[in-house]
Amino acid sequence: MSDTHKKVTPGFRSILVSEAAFDRLKKLQRLTYGHNGDPNGVRFDLKDVVSAVVLEALELEGFPNRALARTARDVFSSLDFTIPKE
């Protein structure tokens, strides 16, 4: 397979997230599952961590609506809604 074709794990899709979200997810990924200082602790792949975060969050009561409201705030605040004066 050439270098121009990336191999994608079946069932997973690449998505874009903000730098802030990516940083938080990477911090979570760096945590070791198991006891602190356990040399045999497990570190999970980022796609598995992200999938778990999304699925867990969507189970929280009211979360989908709060997430959409936050999306609207973030998107609309990044746009310039000023109307030019004639």
Backbone as CSV, one residue per row, in Angstrom:
resi,resn,N_x,N_y,N_z,CA_x,CA_y,CA_z,C_x,C_y,C_z
1,MET,0.855,-1.174,0.000,0.000,0.000,0.000,0.900,1.235,0.000
2,SER,0.563,2.237,-0.786,1.389,3.436,-0.882,1.212,4.311,0.355
3,ASP,2.170,5.233,0.545,2.108,6.144,1.693,0.957,7.127,1.589
4,THR,0.385,7.288,0.395,-0.708,8.243,0.223,-2.040,7.686,0.695
5,HIS,-2.111,6.397,0.968,-3.349,5.777,1.439,-3.181,5.374,2.892
6,LYS,-3.978,5.971,3.764,-3.929,5.618,5.180,-4.811,4.414,5.431
7,LYS,-4.334,3.530,6.273,-5.141,2.393,6.667,-6.040,2.829,7.818
8,VAL,-7.324,2.591,7.706,-8.288,2.986,8.722,-8.858,1.729,9.367
9,THR,-8.894,1.740,10.676,-9.469,0.611,11.398,-10.959,0.543,11.098
10,PRO,-11.472,-0.612,10.709,-12.907,-0.723,10.418,-13.747,-0.293,11.610
11,GLY,-14.785,0.472,11.341,-15.689,0.897,12.403,-15.308,2.222,13.028
12,PHE,-14.182,2.801,12.651,-13.757,4.078,13.216,-13.592,5.091,12.104
13,ARG,-13.901,6.322,12.393,-13.788,7.414,11.435,-12.929,8.515,12.029
14,SER,-12.172,9.154,11.197,-11.391,10.301,11.651,-12.317,11.496,11.816
15,ILE,-12.128,12.247,12.901,-12.912,13.460,13.126,-11.970,14.557,13.591
16,LEU,-12.408,15.776,13.435,-11.637,16.912,13.902,-12.226,17.425,15.204
17,VAL,-11.358,17.790,16.131,-11.795,18.411,17.385,-10.921,19.631,17.634
18,SER,-11.382,20.505,18.505,-10.602,21.688,18.842,-9.323,21.278,19.576
19,GLU,-8.353,22.193,19.589,-7.106,21.931,20.310,-7.382,21.685,21.792
20,ALA,-8.307,22.479,22.365,-8.628,22.328,23.788,-9.197,20.935,24.073
21,ALA,-10.101,20.464,23.222,-10.683,19.133,23.414,-9.621,18.053,23.234
22,PHE,-8.777,18.219,22.219,-7.724,17.236,21.965,-6.768,17.156,23.150
23,ASP,-6.378,18.307,23.702,-5.475,18.319,24.857,-6.074,17.578,26.045
24,ARG,-7.358,17.807,26.303,-8.020,17.121,27.429,-8.105,15.618,27.191
25,LEU,-8.395,15.228,25.969,-8.481,13.802,25.656,-7.113,13.132,25.767
26,LYS,-6.061,13.811,25.332,-4.704,13.254,25.447,-4.315,13.093,26.923
27,LYS,-4.694,14.061,27.769,-4.399,13.943,29.201,-5.101,12.724,29.784
28,LEU,-6.338,12.512,29.380,-7.083,11.347,29.850,-6.422,10.062,29.365
29,GLN,-5.987,10.060,28.118,-5.342,8.872,27.549,-4.049,8.529,28.295
30,ARG,-3.326,9.548,28.748,-2.044,9.322,29.424,-2.205,8.678,30.795
31,LEU,-3.413,8.762,31.370,-3.638,8.129,32.667,-3.539,6.615,32.511
32,THR,-2.981,5.989,33.515,-2.852,4.534,33.485,-4.061,3.906,34.144
33,TYR,-4.663,2.921,33.478,-5.781,2.190,34.046,-5.201,1.122,34.946
34,GLY,-5.525,1.191,36.197,-4.970,0.269,37.179,-4.515,1.074,38.379
35,HIS,-3.661,0.507,39.186,-3.159,1.192,40.385,-2.092,2.206,40.000
36,ASN,-2.025,3.315,40.753,-0.991,4.316,40.513,0.390,3.692,40.638
37,GLY,1.243,4.004,39.706,2.603,3.481,39.759,2.722,2.030,39.347
38,ASP,1.644,1.428,38.910,1.660,0.023,38.504,2.378,-0.103,37.159
39,PRO,3.529,-0.787,37.140,4.249,-0.933,35.873,3.478,-1.772,34.846
40,ASN,2.478,-2.489,35.327,1.665,-3.316,34.429,0.337,-2.643,34.086
41,GLY,0.204,-1.359,34.448,-1.017,-0.626,34.127,-1.217,-0.550,32.618
42,VAL,-2.436,-0.314,32.225,-2.783,-0.301,30.806,-2.971,1.142,30.337
43,ARG,-2.448,1.443,29.163,-2.705,2.728,28.502,-3.497,2.406,27.237
44,PHE,-4.609,3.105,27.066,-5.501,2.805,25.956,-5.217,3.684,24.745
45,ASP,-5.570,3.194,23.586,-5.469,3.939,22.347,-6.421,5.129,22.411
46,LEU,-6.037,6.239,21.806,-6.851,7.449,21.868,-8.247,7.238,21.292
47,LYS,-8.374,6.464,20.223,-9.709,6.236,19.626,-10.631,5.527,20.612
48,ASP,-10.082,4.651,21.432,-10.902,3.953,22.420,-11.318,4.898,23.553
49,VAL,-10.407,5.767,23.972,-10.711,6.736,25.015,-11.789,7.706,24.530
50,VAL,-11.612,8.243,23.322,-12.570,9.201,22.775,-13.943,8.546,22.618
51,SER,-13.981,7.338,22.105,-15.256,6.635,21.941,-15.967,6.477,23.273
52,ALA,-15.219,6.096,24.307,-15.818,5.926,25.633,-16.335,7.249,26.182
53,VAL,-15.573,8.322,26.002,-15.997,9.635,26.495,-17.298,10.051,25.830
54,VAL,-17.363,9.925,24.521,-18.565,10.336,23.784,-19.764,9.493,24.200
55,LEU,-19.598,8.191,24.243,-20.721,7.314,24.600,-21.192,7.554,26.033
56,GLU,-20.247,7.730,26.971,-20.614,8.009,28.357,-21.343,9.343,28.468
57,ALA,-20.827,10.366,27.790,-21.428,11.698,27.866,-22.850,11.686,27.325
58,LEU,-23.057,10.985,26.239,-24.389,10.966,25.632,-25.416,10.220,26.476
59,GLU,-24.954,9.483,27.464,-25.856,8.798,28.397,-26.333,9.731,29.515
60,LEU,-25.619,10.833,29.744,-25.981,11.761,30.811,-27.273,12.496,30.466
61,GLU,-28.149,12.573,31.441,-29.428,13.235,31.210,-29.216,14.703,30.840
62,GLY,-29.822,15.110,29.760,-29.756,16.494,29.311,-28.481,16.870,28.563
63,PHE,-27.525,15.956,28.494,-26.255,16.286,27.863,-26.374,16.627,26.379
64,PRO,-27.109,15.848,25.583,-27.183,16.195,24.158,-27.661,17.629,23.908
65,ASN,-28.679,18.073,24.650,-29.165,19.445,24.484,-28.134,20.467,24.946
66,ARG,-27.441,20.182,26.057,-26.403,21.098,26.539,-25.249,21.172,25.545
67,ALA,-24.906,20.037,24.944,-23.816,20.013,23.969,-24.172,20.833,22.730
68,LEU,-25.411,20.704,22.266,-25.822,21.495,21.102,-25.869,22.980,21.432
69,ALA,-26.309,23.327,22.638,-26.339,24.732,23.053,-24.922,25.297,23.120
70,ARG,-23.999,24.503,23.638,-22.592,24.955,23.689,-22.031,25.111,22.287
71,THR,-22.365,24.198,21.407,-21.926,24.295,20.014,-22.416,25.591,19.395
72,ALA,-23.693,25.885,19.590,-24.272,27.116,19.032,-23.559,28.337,19.589
73,ARG,-23.322,28.377,20.913,-22.620,29.515,21.518,-21.224,29.685,20.920
74,ASP,-20.494,28.576,20.814,-19.122,28.638,20.309,-19.080,29.070,18.843
75,VAL,-19.971,28.491,18.035,-19.975,28.825,16.606,-20.418,30.254,16.388
76,PHE,-21.530,30.648,17.017,-22.050,31.994,16.807,-21.116,33.065,17.363
77,SER,-20.438,32.778,18.464,-19.519,33.771,19.013,-18.283,33.932,18.130
78,SER,-17.980,32.927,17.308,-16.820,33.029,16.418,-17.149,33.763,15.117
79,LEU,-18.428,33.989,14.882,-18.848,34.695,13.667,-19.045,36.172,13.975
80,ASP,-18.850,36.994,12.976,-19.057,38.437,13.144,-20.451,38.777,12.643
81,PHE,-21.352,39.063,13.575,-22.739,39.353,13.214,-23.010,40.851,13.045
82,THR,-21.992,41.667,13.045,-22.231,43.095,12.905,-22.683,43.402,11.483
83,ILE,-23.688,44.241,11.390,-24.227,44.631,10.074,-23.567,45.932,9.676
84,PRO,-22.939,45.935,8.500,-22.275,47.162,8.076,-23.279,48.298,7.923
85,LYS,-22.850,49.508,8.326,-23.703,50.688,8.179,-23.636,51.186,6.737
86,GLU,-24.761,51.650,6.252,-24.808,52.126,4.860,-24.325,53.539,4.753
